[in-house]
Amino acid sequence: MKSYTNTKLRKKLQNKGIILDNRKKSCFDKYSYYQVINAYKNIFSTGIENIDDIEQNIINSIDIDRYKSNFSISNDISNNDLYRIILIKICQKYGITFKFTDSNNELKSKIKGIKYYNHLYSNKVIYSDFIRIYKFEHELRNILLRYTLIIEESLKNVLVTYLNNIEAKDTFFTDINEYDTSPKNITNAINSIKKIFDKQTNKHSNPIKRKNNQELSVPYWIIINELTLGETIKLIINLKKGHMQNILENCVNYFTNAKLNKDKLNTDEDNEKYWNKLNVMREMLNIIGLLRNSLAHNQPIYNFNVKEFYSSKSGKLHYILPKADKQQEQFKLTTKYMSYLAEFFGSDKYNSFAGNANIDLSWVIYIIYKVISHLDKNTNMYNELIYVYKKYNIILRPDRFSTNKFELYEKILKRLDYYSNYDFDLISIKEKYDNNERIKMNLISLNKQIKDMQNEMKILLNDNAKNNDCLKYTHFLFDKSYTKYTGIDKRYFDKLKNK
């Protein structure tokens, strides 16, 4: 694909109809155009068009000026030549091999091969909107990354505890006999073992270096720390069925309110429900692992699990997981997951409504929050989520006196504490009044003290309002689009908190 200088990229913004507001011109070079514009364009686009749409519009003389602007084409170009120039420009931009002697249909066929779509934007979109969503997701990503790390560490503790309890050999992870080596899984099992061997040569891990220097095998309780969340999950599901079953049962008991015991299964129905719960737990961990990977690699997360990023053309989103042949089958699976989430965490406003079933960002945040809340009743995750959404005025509106000026916040708290314990000498004034003594000067003094306190608080609150990150963003005009991709709206946070 063709690359551009920042000067040309700024021109591209203008050609697309996106206003580069003066306040952000100086910030343009601070952010990657591709991470900001390309990553979040689906939120701000009002529609999309493919090469067939463009061809038909030009034939019917529709949006000619827009096409000339979008593709930087001179105004004196005729409509007859416009379509071909656009075809050539698209081929050049995306590095599509072509000949200038190719016909328009040949060029169009090549462009269709890359599933080309052109995004359309309303005249309300400005560059600041992209920067806002980029910075918002950066902070949200940090919150979710921190809590997925807690889940990762907890999962590893569950795994190591299980291996300790069965008195596993220190070489358990490299023993092929501990894995499911059936024909359909042998490749996965070998890949897991290869991954373990790769970790054993990590020169940046002091515990591993020490074992290697001692010419000792690296035990599972050390090697487990080298695995990512995704690698840990894959390792568990590639183990022998008995191991996988026991570990997933322990995960259900550790991460949720449910209590499973394979020794107390009396009927076929009990057995089916038991395995369904294990499979839902496996899917939960797998999806958290996928999100964890996106978080670690700075990927946009609003479109988590969305299969087709251009699906705004039909108005419907399609999802990668759960795997199913048809969309209806996928919906049945996700609805089934919801019923088991109610058993895991208790029935609530989120898991009791089938309309929440899609595995999008709202779903995975719900899972993380419920797991974390189970592990730590005093978690602050909910307040952290609320804070970042309010701070950027996305979905939730900021409180009037929101602040992230923590030194000022501490000062205000100290002054309020001082006021609450302040002695206005009211008892003495009352005694004078009861004795018919003059209290005018006392009341004047009292009134001055109160006014001084009021003025001091006004000054502090005005200081808070100046350059306050929590109050600087206006209403986000694209909440509906964000909700479409994420499933997160104002009611979501009530559903999240509800028990």
QUITAMO-V708234 format. One record per pair of residues at least 12 apart in sequence whose C-alpha atoms are under 7 Angstrom apart, sorted by the first residue. I is the first residue (numbers start at 0). J is the second residue. D is the distance in Angstrom with one decimal. If there is no record, write none. Layout:
BEGIN
I	J	D
I	J	D
END
This chain:
BEGIN
0	92	5.5
0	93	4.3
0	94	4.7
1	91	7.0
1	92	4.9
1	93	6.3
1	94	6.6
14	68	5.0
14	69	4.6
14	71	7.0
15	69	5.2
16	120	6.7
16	122	6.6
17	124	5.6
17	125	5.3
17	126	6.4
18	124	6.7
18	125	4.5
18	126	5.9
19	125	6.0
19	126	5.0
20	125	6.6
20	126	6.6
23	127	6.7
35	129	6.0
35	130	6.5
35	133	6.0
36	129	6.3
38	299	6.3
39	129	6.8
42	477	7.0
42	480	5.4
42	481	6.0
43	120	6.5
43	124	6.9
43	477	6.7
44	118	5.9
44	119	5.3
44	120	4.6
45	119	5.6
45	120	5.3
45	121	6.2
46	118	6.1
46	119	5.2
46	311	6.5
46	312	6.2
47	116	6.2
47	117	5.5
47	118	4.5
47	119	5.6
47	312	5.8
48	116	5.5
48	117	5.3
48	118	6.6
49	115	6.1
49	116	4.6
49	117	6.2
50	115	7.0
54	82	6.5
57	78	6.8
57	82	6.8
70	85	6.8
83	103	6.3
86	106	6.4
86	107	6.8
90	110	6.8
135	391	6.3
138	387	6.9
139	387	6.7
140	294	5.8
144	291	6.5
144	294	6.1
147	291	6.4
151	228	5.4
155	223	6.8
157	249	6.9
157	250	6.8
158	246	6.4
159	220	6.3
161	246	6.8
169	218	4.4
169	219	5.6
170	218	5.8
170	219	6.5
171	219	6.6
172	192	6.7
172	195	6.9
172	219	6.3
173	192	5.5
173	195	6.8
177	238	6.0
177	239	5.8
178	237	5.9
178	238	4.0
178	239	4.6
179	237	5.8
179	238	5.2
179	239	4.4
179	240	6.8
187	237	6.6
188	237	5.5
191	234	5.8
198	222	6.9
198	225	6.4
199	217	6.6
228	288	5.5
229	285	6.8
229	288	4.8
229	289	6.9
232	284	7.0
232	285	6.6
247	277	5.8
247	280	6.9
247	281	7.0
248	277	6.4
251	280	6.5
254	370	5.6
254	373	6.5
254	374	6.8
255	343	5.1
255	344	6.1
255	370	6.5
255	373	6.4
256	343	5.3
256	344	5.7
257	342	6.6
257	343	5.1
276	339	6.7
279	336	6.4
287	363	6.7
301	360	6.4
301	484	6.2
301	485	5.6
302	484	5.6
302	485	6.6
303	359	5.8
303	360	5.7
304	318	5.6
304	319	5.6
304	320	6.6
304	358	6.9
304	359	6.0
305	317	5.9
305	318	4.6
305	319	6.2
306	318	4.6
306	319	5.1
320	358	7.0
333	356	5.3
333	357	6.3
334	353	5.8
334	356	5.4
337	350	5.2
337	356	6.5
338	350	6.9
344	369	6.8
347	494	7.0
347	497	6.1
347	498	5.4
348	494	4.9
348	497	6.5
349	494	5.1
349	495	6.7
359	485	5.6
359	486	6.7
360	485	4.9
360	486	6.9
361	485	5.7
361	486	5.4
361	487	5.6
365	495	6.4
368	380	7.0
390	468	6.8
390	469	4.3
390	470	6.9
391	469	6.8
391	472	6.0
392	472	6.1
392	473	6.6
392	474	5.9
392	475	6.1
393	475	5.6
393	478	6.5
394	478	5.8
394	488	6.0
394	489	5.9
395	489	6.4
397	469	6.8
397	470	6.7
401	469	5.9
401	470	7.0
402	463	6.6
402	467	6.7
402	469	5.8
403	468	7.0
403	469	6.6
423	445	6.9
428	441	6.9
END
